């Protein structure tokens, strides 16, 4: 699903309202990944839409100047690889948000809203079966074939497996940074 598909998925209206209340009114910690990144941006007044060029594969992300200085990305290299599998993106971040990372195809790979709400488009929550699990979803399988070719699953699976330790280390670092940063400032 996509954040703009409220007619098909009416629960998205309540979800975005809950995120807005949680983050903006209550000032509580939030961490959004992929759809959660897009929902945060949309809930706080940003714009999300189809990506000019979707991303599927193990691809590079670069920290913006704000990301290099931000505690959410403490101990994260300026350039790192991660799993990408998306066809939508944040086109315009919320007014009060800081863009923390980008890629060639996606200018808003990560953002911060205040000191308690963070999100990123890429994936670090990867396990050994992620590629096969997601490839079982027809829309994901179609996106994979479009980006990597009909026979791209095996090479994608191998690329993810080879980088699993790095993905797991990045996930741990980001989670620990989020916990230290977001919970230190929440009421």
C-alpha positions as CSV (number, residue, x, y, z in Angstrom):
1,X,0.0,0.0,0.0
2,X,1.0,3.6,-0.3
3,X,0.2,6.5,2.1
4,X,-2.1,8.3,-0.4
5,X,-4.3,5.2,-0.9
6,X,-6.8,6.1,1.9
7,X,-9.8,5.0,-0.3
8,X,-8.4,1.5,-0.6
9,X,-7.0,1.4,2.9
10,X,-9.2,3.7,5.1
11,X,-7.2,2.9,8.2
12,X,-4.4,5.1,6.9
13,X,-6.4,8.2,7.9
14,X,-6.5,7.1,11.6
15,X,-2.9,5.9,11.4
16,X,-1.6,9.3,10.2
17,X,-3.7,11.1,12.8
18,X,-2.3,8.9,15.5
19,X,1.2,9.5,14.3
20,X,0.7,13.2,14.2
21,X,-0.8,13.2,17.8
22,X,2.0,11.0,19.1
23,X,4.8,12.9,17.6
24,X,3.6,16.5,17.4
25,X,1.2,16.8,20.4
26,X,2.6,14.3,22.8
27,X,6.2,14.6,21.7
28,X,6.8,10.9,22.1
29,X,9.5,8.8,20.5
30,X,8.9,7.5,16.9
31,X,11.0,5.4,14.6
32,X,9.6,4.8,11.1
33,X,11.1,2.4,8.4
34,X,10.0,2.6,4.8
35,X,6.2,2.9,5.0
36,X,6.7,4.3,8.5
37,X,9.1,6.9,7.1
38,X,6.5,7.9,4.5
39,X,3.7,7.9,7.0
40,X,5.6,10.2,9.4
41,X,6.3,12.7,6.5
42,X,2.7,12.6,5.4
43,X,1.3,12.9,8.9
44,X,3.4,16.0,9.6
45,X,2.5,17.8,6.4
46,X,5.1,16.6,4.0
47,X,4.3,15.1,0.6
48,X,4.8,11.5,-0.4
49,X,4.3,10.2,-3.9
50,X,5.5,7.7,-6.5
51,X,9.3,7.8,-6.8
52,X,10.8,9.2,-10.0
53,X,13.0,6.1,-9.9
54,X,12.3,3.4,-7.5
55,X,15.1,1.5,-5.7
56,X,15.4,-2.2,-5.3
57,X,18.7,-3.9,-4.4
58,X,21.6,-3.4,-2.1
59,X,22.3,0.3,-2.8
60,X,24.4,3.2,-1.3
61,X,23.0,5.9,1.0
62,X,25.0,9.0,2.0
63,X,24.6,11.1,5.1
64,X,23.7,14.7,4.5
65,X,25.7,17.4,6.5
66,X,22.8,17.4,9.0
67,X,23.0,13.6,9.3
68,X,26.8,13.7,9.9
69,X,26.3,16.0,12.8
70,X,23.1,14.3,14.2
71,X,23.3,11.9,17.2
72,X,20.9,9.6,15.3
73,X,23.7,8.7,12.9
74,X,26.5,8.7,15.5
75,X,29.1,6.0,14.5
76,X,27.5,5.5,11.1
77,X,29.8,6.0,8.1
78,X,29.0,8.9,5.7
79,X,28.4,6.3,2.9
80,X,26.9,2.9,3.6
81,X,25.0,0.2,1.8
82,X,21.5,-1.0,2.7
83,X,18.6,-2.9,1.4
84,X,16.2,-0.8,-0.7
85,X,12.8,-2.0,-2.0
86,X,10.5,0.9,-2.6
87,X,8.6,2.7,-5.4
88,X,7.3,5.6,-3.3
89,X,9.3,8.4,-1.6
90,X,9.1,11.5,0.5
91,X,8.9,14.2,-2.2
92,X,8.7,17.1,0.3
93,X,9.6,16.7,3.9
94,X,7.6,18.3,6.7
95,X,8.4,21.9,7.3
96,X,10.2,21.3,10.6
97,X,12.0,18.2,9.5
98,X,15.7,17.8,8.9
99,X,16.8,15.6,6.0
100,X,19.6,13.4,7.3
101,X,20.5,11.1,4.4
102,X,19.9,10.8,0.7
103,X,20.8,8.5,-2.3
104,X,21.1,9.2,-6.0
105,X,17.5,8.2,-6.6
106,X,15.9,9.4,-3.4
107,X,16.7,12.8,-1.9
108,X,15.0,12.0,1.5
109,X,16.4,8.7,2.7
110,X,16.2,9.7,6.4
111,X,14.7,12.5,8.4
112,X,14.4,13.8,11.9
113,X,11.5,15.8,13.4
114,X,12.6,17.4,16.6
115,X,14.8,15.2,18.8
116,X,12.3,12.4,19.2
117,X,11.0,11.3,15.8
118,X,13.2,9.7,13.2
119,X,12.6,7.7,10.0
120,X,14.4,6.2,7.0
121,X,13.4,4.9,3.7
122,X,16.0,2.1,3.5
123,X,15.9,-1.2,5.4
124,X,18.3,-2.5,8.0
125,X,15.8,-4.8,9.7
126,X,17.0,-7.7,7.5
127,X,17.0,-11.4,8.3
128,X,18.1,-14.4,6.2
129,X,14.6,-14.9,4.7
130,X,13.8,-11.2,3.9
131,X,14.4,-11.4,0.1
132,X,12.4,-14.6,-0.2
133,X,9.6,-13.4,2.1
134,X,9.1,-10.1,0.3
135,X,9.6,-11.7,-3.1
136,X,6.5,-13.8,-2.3
137,X,4.4,-10.6,-2.4
138,X,3.3,-10.1,-6.1
139,X,3.9,-6.3,-6.2
140,X,7.3,-6.7,-4.6
141,X,8.2,-9.5,-7.0
142,X,7.2,-7.3,-9.9
143,X,9.3,-4.4,-8.6
144,X,12.3,-6.8,-8.1
145,X,12.0,-8.1,-11.7
146,X,11.6,-4.5,-13.1
147,X,14.8,-3.4,-11.3
148,X,17.0,-6.5,-11.3
149,X,15.6,-8.6,-14.1
150,X,13.5,-11.8,-14.0
151,X,16.5,-13.7,-12.7
152,X,17.6,-11.1,-10.2
153,X,16.3,-12.8,-7.1
154,X,19.3,-15.1,-6.6
155,X,21.9,-12.4,-7.0
156,X,19.9,-10.1,-4.7
157,X,19.6,-12.9,-2.1
158,X,23.4,-13.4,-2.3
159,X,24.2,-9.7,-2.0
160,X,22.0,-9.4,1.1
161,X,23.5,-12.5,2.7
162,X,27.0,-11.3,2.1
163,X,26.2,-8.0,3.9
164,X,24.0,-9.4,6.7
165,X,26.6,-8.7,9.4
166,X,26.9,-5.1,8.2
167,X,23.1,-4.7,8.1
168,X,22.8,-6.1,11.6
169,X,25.5,-3.9,12.9
170,X,23.9,-0.8,11.3
171,X,20.5,-1.8,12.7
172,X,21.9,-2.1,16.2
173,X,23.7,1.3,15.9
174,X,20.6,3.1,14.6
175,X,18.4,1.5,17.2
176,X,20.8,2.4,20.1
177,X,21.2,5.9,18.7
178,X,17.4,6.3,18.4
179,X,16.9,5.0,22.0
180,X,19.5,7.4,23.4
181,X,18.4,10.4,21.5
182,X,14.6,10.1,21.4
183,X,14.0,8.8,24.9
184,X,16.4,11.3,26.5
185,X,14.1,14.1,25.3
186,X,10.6,12.5,25.6
187,X,8.3,13.3,28.5
